[in-house]
Amino acid sequence: MVAVAVAVACAASAAAGYFAFSSDGSPGAAGTGGTASPRAGAPSPRVGAPSPPAPASSPAASSSGAASQRAQPGSVALPRLSLAQMAGQRVIYSYHGLTPPAALLQLISHGEAAGVIFFGPNVSSQAQIAKVIAELEQANASPLNPVRAPLLLMTDQEGGILRRMPGAPFLSERQIGQAADPAAQATAAGTGAALNLRGVGMDVNLAPVLDVYRQPGDFDDQNGRSYSMDPGAVSLLGADFITAQQRAGVAATAKHFPGLGAAATAQDTDNVPVTLSQPASVIRNTDELPYKAAIATGVRLVMVSWAVYPALAPGRPAGFSSVIIVGELRQRLGFKGVTITDALEAGALRAFGTIENRSLLAAQAGMDLILCSEKNFTEGQQAAAALEAGYRDGRLGHAAFTEAVGRVLTLRASLRL
């Protein structure tokens, strides 16, 4: 998806310390001008972060059965970032209503946000959200921001009734799976989603869903969010959607790893804790199978679910489990891209305390991006503050933290219009 010239330019500019460029929030205290960070408190120390290791440039297949993967765009060196900026590069913000708060614009202008997720209440028309996105990118272009790369501007544009924006894709995944020519419809949906989102300035879609549903009317099927009960069909159609969408310039997100297809109708992690007790062999050979195809086709992001999978990691939601994130997704399946949590405020996580504690647990387990989708931008501030504190006191390893930031910034640098 990324032109060779952009990658070369990114690498050359990075030598000078910068990248080559290219479903509501209360305002907090904004900066008073100058170069001060908008976050209250003492200035963060500067962090001279080492460059993350470059992703593999050729398909990898280990003896443990990792799927081959198309090369992700080459990694780029980190610009010089403060700790507040490093933490901010791991947080996706949200806000209430049609107008982003001034304090969020301040955070963006100081390089303390990776991006923003949009929901239906943020969008009144395509012209309105395009104007908002232009305002966000104007803040991102501030000379106070050392990160010279587009924001991650995302939404859930899955298709069918799961759309935050008017327009394509119109068919649900179930309708695509039942179509006369499913592959053509999946390709059309991926292209349509990308053109729709790109048309207003968004560059990431939190789609497709790769869950393999089990029973008619269950959690995924009740809203048409699964292509099929056949993991092979989900694999092929998901890969078609991803390929078409990314070819048209919008990064795809495969979700919800390792799979929510076995969830019953009421097992919604947004509302309640969910435990899925399938054997490890079933999870790996059914639920994870579509991710092998997605990784092989070069999917840029993977969202990890908040369900608990006792056969893989007893007692911990997948998004808090290094066994699942590192062991299953990165080591066994060979994923090199960006991991993103599901909604941090989900009801499934009530037993895990505050937003700060949840952010730490996710980062400790290996999540790159923390998705704060409460529609209140202060949730993102809480997450970023927790990441800063974890870096300072050693609860978050410095090398792993820097590698996560590097993956996020590599993704951002690849998404220039």
C-alpha positions as CSV (number, residue, x, y, z in Angstrom):
1,M,0.0,0.0,0.0
2,V,2.9,2.3,0.6
3,A,5.0,3.6,-2.3
4,V,8.6,2.8,-2.2
5,A,9.4,6.5,-2.5
6,V,7.6,7.2,0.7
7,A,9.4,4.5,2.6
8,V,12.8,5.8,1.3
9,A,11.8,9.4,2.2
10,C,10.8,8.3,5.6
11,A,14.1,6.6,6.3
12,A,16.1,9.6,5.0
13,S,14.2,12.1,7.0
14,A,14.3,9.9,10.1
15,A,18.1,10.3,10.1
16,A,17.5,14.0,10.9
17,G,15.2,13.0,13.8
18,Y,11.8,13.3,12.1
19,F,9.5,11.2,9.9
20,A,9.1,12.1,6.3
21,F,5.5,13.0,5.9
22,S,4.3,12.6,3.9
23,S,-20.8,5.5,20.4
24,D,-19.3,12.2,24.1
25,G,-15.7,14.8,26.2
26,S,-15.2,17.4,28.9
27,P,-12.4,19.8,28.2
28,G,-9.3,19.7,30.4
29,A,-6.7,22.3,31.0
30,A,-5.1,23.5,27.8
31,G,-1.6,24.9,27.4
32,T,-1.1,28.6,27.6
33,G,1.0,28.8,24.5
34,G,4.7,28.5,23.7
35,T,6.2,25.1,23.8
36,A,4.7,23.9,27.1
37,S,3.0,20.5,27.1
38,P,-0.8,20.7,27.6
39,R,-0.6,18.1,30.4
40,A,-0.5,19.5,33.9
41,G,2.5,18.8,36.1
42,A,6.3,19.0,35.7
43,P,7.7,18.6,32.2
44,S,8.5,15.1,31.1
45,P,12.1,14.1,30.6
46,R,13.3,13.8,27.0
47,V,13.6,10.2,25.8
48,G,16.2,9.3,23.3
49,A,14.5,6.1,22.1
50,P,16.4,3.6,20.0
51,S,15.0,2.6,16.7
52,P,12.7,-0.5,16.8
53,P,13.8,-3.6,15.0
54,A,12.7,-3.6,11.4
55,P,9.8,-6.0,10.5
56,A,10.7,-8.9,8.4
57,S,11.0,-8.0,4.7
58,S,10.1,-11.5,3.5
59,P,7.4,-14.0,4.3
60,A,8.2,-15.9,7.5
61,A,7.2,-19.5,8.3
62,S,8.5,-21.0,11.5
63,S,8.7,-24.6,12.4
64,S,5.8,-23.9,14.9
65,G,3.5,-23.2,12.0
66,A,3.5,-19.4,11.8
67,A,1.7,-18.2,8.7
68,S,3.7,-16.4,6.0
69,Q,3.1,-12.7,6.0
70,R,3.5,-10.0,3.3
71,A,6.1,-7.6,4.5
72,Q,4.8,-4.7,6.5
73,P,6.1,-1.3,5.4
74,G,9.7,-0.9,6.7
75,S,10.1,0.6,10.2
76,V,11.3,4.2,10.6
77,A,13.5,5.7,13.3
78,L,11.8,7.5,16.1
79,P,12.0,11.2,16.3
80,R,13.1,12.6,19.6
81,L,10.1,12.4,21.9
82,S,9.3,13.3,25.4
83,L,7.8,10.6,27.6
84,A,4.4,12.3,27.4
85,Q,4.7,12.1,23.6
86,M,5.8,8.5,23.7
87,A,2.8,7.6,25.9
88,G,0.5,9.6,23.7
89,Q,1.5,7.7,20.6
90,R,-0.1,4.6,22.2
91,V,-3.5,6.2,22.8
92,I,-6.6,6.6,20.6
93,Y,-8.9,9.3,21.8
94,S,-12.6,9.9,21.5
95,Y,-14.9,12.8,22.2
96,H,-18.5,13.8,22.6
97,G,-20.6,15.5,20.0
98,L,-19.8,17.2,16.7
99,T,-16.9,19.4,17.7
100,P,-13.5,18.1,19.1
101,P,-12.6,19.9,22.4
102,A,-9.8,22.5,22.4
103,A,-7.9,20.4,24.9
104,L,-7.8,17.5,22.5
105,L,-6.5,19.7,19.7
106,Q,-3.8,20.9,22.1
107,L,-2.7,17.3,22.9
108,I,-2.5,16.6,19.2
109,S,-0.6,19.7,18.4
110,H,2.0,18.7,21.0
111,G,2.4,15.2,19.6
112,E,0.6,13.5,22.5
113,A,-2.0,11.5,20.7
114,A,-1.8,8.7,18.1
115,G,-5.3,9.4,16.7
116,V,-9.0,9.6,17.2
117,I,-11.9,7.2,16.8
118,F,-15.3,8.5,15.5
119,F,-18.8,7.3,16.4
120,G,-22.2,8.1,15.0
121,P,-22.8,11.1,17.3
122,N,-19.6,12.7,15.9
123,V,-20.9,12.7,12.4
124,S,-23.8,14.8,11.1
125,S,-22.7,14.7,7.4
126,Q,-19.7,13.8,5.3
127,A,-18.9,17.5,4.9
128,Q,-19.1,18.1,8.6
129,I,-16.7,15.2,9.6
130,A,-14.4,16.1,6.7
131,K,-14.1,19.7,8.2
132,V,-13.4,18.2,11.7
133,I,-10.7,15.9,10.3
134,A,-9.1,18.9,8.5
135,E,-9.0,20.7,11.8
136,L,-7.4,17.7,13.6
137,E,-4.7,17.4,10.9
138,Q,-4.1,21.1,11.1
139,A,-3.4,20.7,14.8
140,N,-1.2,17.6,14.0
141,A,0.9,19.8,11.6
142,S,1.9,22.1,14.5
143,P,5.6,22.9,14.7
144,L,5.4,21.8,18.3
145,N,4.7,18.2,17.2
146,P,7.8,16.2,16.3
147,V,5.8,13.4,14.7
148,R,5.5,14.3,11.0
149,A,3.0,11.7,10.0
150,P,-0.8,11.5,9.7
151,L,-3.0,10.8,12.7
152,L,-4.7,7.5,12.9
153,L,-8.3,8.5,12.2
154,M,-10.6,5.6,12.5
155,T,-14.1,4.3,12.8
156,D,-16.2,1.0,12.6
157,Q,-17.3,0.9,9.0
158,E,-18.0,-2.9,8.9
159,G,-21.1,-2.8,6.6
160,G,-24.8,-3.5,7.0
161,I,-26.1,-1.9,10.2
162,L,-22.6,-1.6,11.7
163,R,-21.6,1.7,10.0
164,R,-20.7,5.0,11.7
165,M,-20.7,6.9,8.5
166,P,-23.4,7.0,5.7
167,G,-22.4,5.2,2.6
168,A,-20.5,2.1,1.7
169,P,-20.1,-0.7,2.4
170,F,-23.9,-1.4,2.3
171,L,-23.9,-5.2,2.7
172,S,-23.3,-6.9,6.0
173,E,-20.7,-9.7,6.2
174,R,-23.5,-12.3,6.4
175,Q,-25.0,-10.9,3.2
176,I,-21.6,-11.0,1.5
177,G,-21.1,-14.6,2.6
178,Q,-24.6,-15.5,1.2
179,A,-24.1,-13.6,-2.1
180,A,-23.9,-15.4,-5.5
181,D,-20.3,-14.2,-5.8
182,P,-19.0,-13.7,-2.3
183,A,-15.5,-12.9,-3.3
184,A,-16.6,-10.1,-5.6
185,Q,-18.9,-8.6,-3.0
186,A,-16.1,-8.8,-0.3
187,T,-13.7,-7.0,-2.7
188,A,-16.4,-4.4,-3.5
189,A,-17.1,-3.8,0.2
190,G,-13.4,-3.3,1.0
191,T,-13.0,-0.9,-1.8
192,G,-16.2,0.9,-1.0
193,A,-15.3,1.3,2.7
194,A,-11.9,2.7,1.8
195,L,-13.2,5.2,-0.7
196,N,-15.9,6.3,1.7
197,L,-13.5,6.8,4.6
198,R,-10.7,8.3,2.5
199,G,-13.2,10.7,1.1
200,V,-13.5,12.5,4.5
201,G,-9.9,12.0,5.5
202,M,-10.0,8.8,7.6
203,D,-7.3,6.3,7.2
204,V,-8.1,3.3,9.4
205,N,-11.1,1.1,9.5
206,L,-11.8,-1.2,12.5
207,A,-12.9,-3.9,10.1
208,P,-13.3,-6.6,9.0
209,V,-14.7,-8.9,11.7
210,L,-13.1,-12.3,11.3
211,D,-15.2,-14.2,13.8
212,V,-16.5,-17.6,12.7
213,Y,-20.0,-17.8,14.1
214,R,-21.4,-21.1,15.4
215,Q,-25.2,-20.8,15.5
216,P,-27.8,-18.7,13.7
217,G,-28.7,-15.7,15.8
218,D,-25.7,-15.9,18.1
219,F,-23.6,-12.8,19.1
220,D,-22.0,-12.2,15.7
221,D,-24.8,-13.5,13.5
222,Q,-27.6,-11.5,15.1
223,N,-26.2,-8.4,13.5
224,G,-24.8,-10.0,10.4
225,R,-21.2,-9.6,11.6
226,S,-19.7,-12.9,10.4
227,Y,-19.2,-14.1,6.8
228,S,-19.8,-17.7,7.6
229,M,-19.7,-20.7,9.9
230,D,-16.9,-22.1,7.7
231,P,-13.5,-20.8,8.8
232,G,-12.2,-21.3,5.3
233,A,-14.8,-19.0,3.8
234,V,-14.2,-16.4,6.5
235,S,-10.5,-16.6,5.7
236,L,-11.0,-16.0,2.0
237,L,-13.6,-13.3,2.3
238,G,-11.8,-11.5,5.0
239,A,-8.6,-11.5,3.0
240,D,-10.5,-10.1,0.0
241,F,-11.9,-7.3,2.0
242,I,-8.5,-6.5,3.6
243,T,-6.7,-6.5,0.3
244,A,-9.2,-4.3,-1.5
245,Q,-9.4,-1.8,1.4
246,Q,-5.7,-1.5,1.9
247,R,-5.1,-1.2,-1.8
248,A,-7.4,1.8,-1.8
249,G,-5.4,3.5,1.0
250,V,-7.2,2.6,4.3
251,A,-5.5,0.3,6.9
252,A,-7.6,-2.7,7.9
253,T,-8.1,-4.1,11.4
254,A,-8.9,-7.8,11.8
255,K,-11.0,-8.4,14.9
256,H,-11.6,-9.9,17.5
257,F,-8.6,-12.1,18.0
258,P,-8.5,-15.0,18.8
259,G,-12.2,-14.9,17.9
260,L,-15.7,-14.3,19.3
261,G,-17.5,-16.7,17.0
262,A,-18.4,-19.0,19.8
263,A,-20.1,-16.3,21.9
264,A,-23.8,-16.8,22.5
265,T,-26.4,-14.1,21.8
266,A,-26.0,-12.2,25.1
267,Q,-22.2,-12.7,25.4
268,D,-21.2,-9.1,24.5
269,T,-17.9,-8.0,26.1
270,D,-19.1,-4.4,25.8
271,N,-21.5,-5.2,28.6
272,V,-20.5,-8.3,30.5
273,P,-17.5,-10.6,31.2
274,V,-17.4,-13.4,28.6
275,T,-15.7,-16.8,28.9
276,L,-15.3,-19.0,25.8
277,S,-14.3,-22.5,26.8
278,Q,-13.5,-24.1,23.5
279,P,-10.4,-26.4,23.5
280,A,-7.1,-24.9,22.3
281,S,-7.3,-27.1,19.1
282,V,-10.7,-25.6,18.2
283,I,-9.5,-22.1,18.8
284,R,-6.4,-22.5,16.7
285,N,-8.0,-24.5,13.9
286,T,-11.3,-22.6,13.6
287,D,-11.2,-19.2,15.3
288,E,-7.6,-18.3,14.5
289,L,-7.6,-19.7,11.0
290,P,-8.9,-16.5,9.3
291,Y,-6.1,-14.5,11.0
292,K,-3.5,-16.6,9.2
293,A,-5.0,-15.5,5.9
294,A,-5.3,-11.9,7.1
295,I,-1.6,-11.8,8.2
296,A,-0.5,-13.4,4.9
297,T,-2.3,-10.6,3.0
298,G,-0.6,-7.9,5.1
299,V,-3.3,-6.7,7.5
300,R,-2.0,-3.6,9.3
301,L,-3.8,-3.9,12.7
302,V,-5.3,-6.7,14.8
303,M,-7.9,-6.0,17.5
304,V,-7.7,-8.4,20.5
305,S,-10.9,-9.3,22.3
306,W,-11.8,-8.9,25.9
307,A,-13.2,-12.5,26.2
308,V,-11.4,-15.0,28.5
309,Y,-10.1,-18.2,26.8
310,P,-9.3,-20.7,29.6
311,A,-7.7,-23.2,27.2
312,L,-5.1,-20.5,26.3
313,A,-4.9,-18.2,29.2
314,P,-7.0,-18.9,32.3
315,G,-8.4,-16.0,34.2
316,R,-7.3,-13.1,31.9
317,P,-9.1,-11.5,29.1
318,A,-7.2,-11.9,25.8
319,G,-6.2,-8.3,25.7
320,F,-4.5,-8.6,29.0
321,S,-2.7,-11.8,28.2
322,S,0.8,-12.0,26.8
323,V,0.3,-15.7,26.2
324,I,-2.3,-14.7,23.6
325,I,-0.9,-11.4,22.2
326,V,2.7,-12.4,22.1
327,G,2.5,-16.2,22.1
328,E,-0.4,-16.8,19.8
329,L,-0.6,-13.7,17.6
330,R,3.0,-12.7,17.2
331,Q,5.0,-15.8,17.7
332,R,2.7,-18.6,16.5
333,L,1.0,-16.7,13.7
334,G,3.8,-14.3,12.9
335,F,2.0,-10.9,13.1
336,K,4.4,-7.9,12.8
337,G,1.9,-5.1,12.7
338,V,0.0,-3.0,15.3
339,T,-2.2,-4.5,18.0
340,I,-5.1,-2.5,19.3
341,T,-7.4,-3.1,22.3
342,D,-11.1,-3.3,22.1
343,A,-12.9,-0.5,24.0
344,L,-11.1,0.1,27.2
345,E,-14.2,1.0,29.1
346,A,-15.9,-2.4,28.3
347,G,-18.2,-4.0,30.9
348,A,-16.1,-7.2,30.6
349,L,-13.3,-5.4,32.4
350,R,-15.2,-4.2,35.5
351,A,-13.1,-6.5,37.8
352,F,-9.9,-4.9,36.5
353,G,-10.3,-1.6,38.1
354,T,-9.6,1.9,36.8
355,I,-8.8,3.1,33.3
356,E,-5.3,3.6,34.5
357,N,-5.0,0.0,35.7
358,R,-6.5,-1.4,32.5
359,S,-4.1,0.6,30.4
360,L,-1.2,-0.8,32.3
361,L,-2.4,-4.4,32.1
362,A,-2.9,-4.1,28.3
363,A,0.5,-2.5,27.7
364,Q,2.2,-5.1,29.9
365,A,0.6,-7.9,27.9
366,G,1.8,-6.5,24.6
367,M,-0.9,-4.2,23.3
368,D,0.5,-1.3,21.1
369,L,-2.6,1.0,21.0
370,I,-5.1,1.6,23.8
371,L,-8.5,2.4,22.4
372,C,-10.3,4.9,24.6
373,S,-13.8,5.0,23.1
374,E,-15.9,6.3,26.0
375,K,-16.6,9.5,24.0
376,N,-14.8,11.5,26.7
377,F,-11.3,12.6,25.8
378,T,-10.3,12.6,29.5
379,E,-10.3,8.8,29.3
380,G,-7.4,9.0,26.9
381,Q,-5.6,11.3,29.2
382,Q,-6.0,8.8,32.0
383,A,-4.6,6.0,29.8
384,A,-1.6,8.1,28.7
385,A,-0.8,9.1,32.3
386,A,-0.8,5.5,33.3
387,L,1.6,4.6,30.5
388,E,3.9,7.4,31.5
389,A,3.9,6.3,35.1
390,G,4.5,2.6,34.1
391,Y,7.5,3.7,32.0
392,R,9.0,5.7,34.8
393,D,8.7,3.1,37.6
394,G,9.6,0.2,35.4
395,R,6.3,-1.6,35.4
396,L,6.5,-1.2,31.6
397,G,9.8,-2.4,30.1
398,H,11.5,0.4,28.2
399,A,12.6,-1.6,25.2
400,A,9.1,-3.1,24.6
401,F,7.6,0.3,25.1
402,T,9.8,1.8,22.5
403,E,9.1,-1.0,20.0
404,A,5.4,-0.4,20.5
405,V,5.8,3.3,19.7
406,G,7.9,2.4,16.7
407,R,5.2,0.1,15.3
408,V,2.6,2.8,15.7
409,L,4.7,5.5,14.1
410,T,5.6,3.2,11.2
411,L,1.9,2.7,10.6
412,R,1.2,6.4,10.8
413,A,4.1,7.2,8.4
414,S,2.7,4.8,5.9
415,L,-0.8,6.4,5.7
416,R,-0.1,9.7,4.0
417,L,-2.8,10.6,1.5
